[in-house]
């Protein structure tokens, strides 16, 4: 089982690197009342100002849980990633 986790984590890491290469370089955290915080620019965004897409699910070795990987595009053109326990938007791309 440990080897399976490692393989999944490697796939997750590769996906993040690929998304960074596509410009999704910011990191977002959900806060409260449908607000999301961008770590890099210290800005809060409302859900209405974001385009969030659940694209995949991967294993997080730190929490020993599966996380949904989301891409986020802001109203001002910033792009980033969000990891969450649940899919927050259209999950067409999630396996």
Buried (B, 14 or more C-beta within 10 A) or exposed (E): EEEEEEEBBEEBEEBBEEBBEEEBEBBBEBEEEEBBBBEEEEBBBEEEEBEBBBBBBBBBEEEEEEBBBBBBBBEEEBBBBBBBEEBBBEBEBBE
